[in-house]
Amino acid sequence: MTSKVRTNMPGDKNQKMILGAFMQAANCSNYAASWRHPETMSDFLNAEYFQRIARILEDGKFHFAFIDDRLAMPGIYKDSVKDSLLHGVRVVKFDLIPIVMAMAMSTKNLGIGATYSTTYHEPFHIARLFATLDHMTNGRVGWNVVTSLNDEEAQNFGLENHLDHDQRYDQADEVMEAIEGLWDTWADDAIILDKDKGIFADPNKVRRLEYEGSYVKSRGPLTVPRPPQGHPVVMQAGQSSRGRDFAAKWGEVIFAIFKTPEEGKSIGKDIRRRAEKFGRDPKDIKIVTAAYAIPGTTPESATKKMELIESLATTTDKLTLLSELLNFDFGTYEMDHKLTPEELDGISGSRGLAEHFMRGDKEPTVSEFIEASNRGTIQELPVFCGTPDNIAEDMSEWFTEGACDGFMIAATHIPGAYEDFVQMVVPQLQNMGIVQSEYTTTTMRENLGLPKPLR
Ligand SMILES: Cc1cc2nc3c(=O)[nH]c(=O)nc-3n(C[C@H](O)[C@H](O)[C@H](O)COP(=O)(O)O)c2cc1C
């Protein structure tokens, strides 16, 4: 079979499709109901659970695992965590950093992207943490930069309310300037380690940062030498216009959710256009989108698997997760209540996503909101269901048409969904020559075809 090539994308026409895994640091995936799947592992409060997933992904030559995060248990819905706990709606969220280390220690090539909030962590702390991780993993770390979403998170960090949407991004711009500045306080060759002369490092190659913005102040230098990747790979998923500007300014792997290739092409065009405005080369931006893959030996067996998976979601899952995402308590209204523009003004989480769900409807009911968002169901993301051949064909079409540079595969059950994907779909994609069959480089950045940032 001849290799497929891409026709209308910036950069290398022979670039391979990026494969990432969209994970949570818990026994569920983006699909909260996945913990109820009969084949999902229940023994997850240990490192081996995450290491097993990491090894499966590495067997499938995934570029990276990507771990989502929130700094609070879902508790916006009915102003309580009771339903979330009772129904297991993403209540466990381990700290990601030890998980990154556990996964990295059981693999050699897999990249690992971890979410960390610019709103609730000091830039010096983030810079030091990710620089350390990058050294400990020999350059296999990515940082998913988020500004966080809701008041529950604010209240865990001593605040009453979450910062205003655009203000969060203004602050995040400063955090990024400070962090990238801190990573660059050391030159790559600053360490000399000449025992005979007693010289450890060249002081001319390590500088203070002296960063002072309206929100952020950090003097530097960082206490960690320059990361092996220069900067850990910067990942971002802003969806609103302000969020897209932020993503286009800083992001290298941009995580965008869309349901059709056409939508993907238009989002990609928009983000790359914004990136050019910031003086960036559009080919240094990789756009990945999330999807579920449900392969079966026959189309009928795949459909049967999907029906079981879909049956696991409950209305409570949907309302809890929608309230969490939009920082808005849908539990105070009846399902057929029409939300007025004034009520909708109270949405202060992901505004980009809220507008997307409303699709121009000025007064959607709660039910319509749930239905349009598909929150808490697998339909929230595109679902590729069928034989491995069908799935590989669909994915390759999205990729070669230029809808995305790759996919974040979300699991319907864990780790079985990744085992199925790696055993059934990856070989098909490899036969098409569309995904990598081996790791040919060392760092996550090189593997993604991203340049090392100059100091
Ligand atoms: C696919 C995707 C994944 C995201 N992952 C996280 C996450 O793990 N933690 C988080 O706090 N926000 C996450 N977000 C939220 C965004 O980073 C962003 O902060 C949010 O969408 C609000 O900005 P916006 O109004 O520009 O969309 C995610 C968003 C998307 C679309």
The ligand as an ORCA input file, in Angstrom:
! r2SCAN-3c Opt
* xyz 0 1
  C     -10.130     19.656     24.914
  C     -10.023     20.557     26.085
  C      -9.320     20.126     27.204
  C      -9.230     20.952     28.327
  N      -8.594     20.512     29.434
  C      -8.641     21.275     30.556
  C      -8.112     20.807     31.786
  O      -7.595     19.710     31.866
  N      -8.204     21.601     32.876
  C      -8.754     22.838     32.837
  O      -8.770     23.529     33.853
  N      -9.249     23.321     31.679
  C      -9.213     22.555     30.571
  N      -9.751     23.031     29.423
  C     -10.238     24.417     29.414
  C      -9.387     25.345     28.586
  O      -8.022     25.217     28.799
  C      -9.787     26.783     28.827
  O      -9.286     27.236     30.059
  C     -11.259     26.900     28.855
  O     -11.760     26.330     27.679
  C     -11.694     28.342     29.056
  O     -11.243     29.126     28.049
  P     -12.088     29.485     26.755
  O     -13.253     30.275     27.236
  O     -11.098     30.244     25.954
  O     -12.500     28.221     26.087
  C      -9.846     22.219     28.301
  C     -10.557     22.635     27.176
  C     -10.647     21.820     26.080
  C     -11.410     22.303     24.898
*
